[in-house]
Structures are given as C-alpha cells and as structure tokens.
C-alpha cells in the first residue's frame, strides 16, 4: 500500500475544510446533512457522478482540545 499525503484547505472564517480529490468541473453538490447520517459534509460531484472534492463543515467542533486543524 502506498502512502499518499492528503492536501486540504481550511477557512477559519467559515470553519470549513475542503479536500480536493480530483480535477474536474463541479456539476452538483450533495449535502450529507440532508441524508439519514446527518453529517456536516458536502460532496462535490462531476457530471459523471465522480467525487471531485469533500467539504467538512464545523471543523473546530470535531477537533478535540489541543489538537491542530492546520496542515503539517
């Protein structure tokens, strides 16, 4: 198994992290908070339904005290 570094962007103004997974044009966004799981996550899909990126909302509420949400 190959280790891959996952890049992400964090925007403290809206307390959200975005993980780009593939190049492509975003055709639609699925809001997982509207699904039975109720996760604060948005999934961006291209026109073929492939995942382009994932946005995690309310990031600071999912990180414990003393943990970092910045990139290393």
C-alpha positions in Angstrom: 0.0 0.0 0.0 1.3 3.4 -1.0 1.1 6.3 1.5 -0.4 9.4 -0.1 -0.4 12.8 1.5 -3.9 14.3 1.6 -3.9 18.1 0.9 -6.7 20.2 2.2 -7.6 23.9 2.7 -9.0 25.3 5.9 -11.0 28.5 6.0 -11.3 29.8 9.6 -13.8 32.4 8.7 -16.4 29.7 7.9 -14.8 26.9 9.9 -14.7 24.6 7.0 -12.0 22.3 5.4 -12.0 21.4 1.7 -10.3 18.2 0.4 -9.8 18.3 -3.4 -9.8 14.7 -4.7 -9.8 15.0 -8.5 -9.5 17.6 -11.2 -12.9 18.4 -12.8 -15.8 20.7 -13.0 -18.3 20.5 -10.1 -21.7 19.6 -11.6 -23.6 19.2 -8.3 -23.1 19.1 -4.6 -24.7 16.5 -2.2 -25.4 17.8 1.3 -24.9 14.8 3.7 -26.7 16.7 6.5 -29.9 16.2 4.5 -29.3 12.4 4.4 -30.1 10.0 7.3 -26.5 10.2 8.6 -26.8 14.0 9.2 -23.1 14.6 8.7 -21.9 18.2 8.3 -20.3 17.3 4.9 -20.8 18.4 1.3 -19.6 16.2 -1.5 -18.9 17.8 -4.9 -19.5 15.6 -7.9 -18.7 16.0 -11.6 -21.2 15.3 -14.4 -20.4 11.6 -14.3 -21.0 11.3 -10.5 -17.4 11.0 -9.6 -16.3 12.8 -6.4 -14.3 16.0 -7.1 -13.9 17.1 -3.5 -15.3 17.0 0.0 -16.0 19.9 2.3 -16.3 19.4 6.0 -18.3 22.0 7.9 -17.9 23.0 11.6 -14.4 21.6 11.7 -13.5 23.1 15.1 -16.3 21.2 16.8 -14.9 17.9 15.5 -11.3 18.5 16.7 -10.5 17.9 20.4 -8.9 20.4 22.7 -5.2 20.9 21.9 -5.4 19.2 18.5 -4.4 21.1 15.4 -6.5 21.6 12.4 -3.7 23.2 10.4 -1.8 21.4 7.7 1.5 19.8 8.7 
